[in-house]
């Protein structure tokens, strides 16, 4: 007489199928949550990561300051940093420091910062950097400042920059 209970092999197969379906649903949920956060870590397809972000303490209250970071683009498509903003200040400009043929060093704003495919661009003292103007409150060493970066292809990337002395 046939049993109305499924065989143990069939029961294991059903449990395995349900486990697989649960994993697929979980993966879809996590992927959707990451895509909706707009957080500091871009989706892998974006190809751009931002690390080592820091902001220098302003010399005096109300004085402009500078921010630095490293942009890596391991992907196969070039990208460009188009703009930067922060809730901590009224303005952020992308700048480049250069020396002319007379030995005079100065800085000037740039409209965009190219990030080559497979490349790294360092914003550091004496080179590319971000000028932060109109601070809304004094910065304190050990604190953080949110930087909102907008890339041509990667879109918006938000990072927390450490506040450091000189």
Buried (B, 14 or more C-beta within 10 A) or exposed (E): EEEEEEEEEEEEEEEEEEEEEEEEEEEEEEEEEBEEEEEBEBEEEBBBBBEBBBBBBBEEEEEBBBBBBBBBBEBEBBBBBEBBBBEBBEEBBBBBBEEEEEEEEEBEEEEEBEBEEEBEBEBBEEBBBBBBBEBEEEBEEEBBBBBBBBBBBBBBBBBEBEBBEE
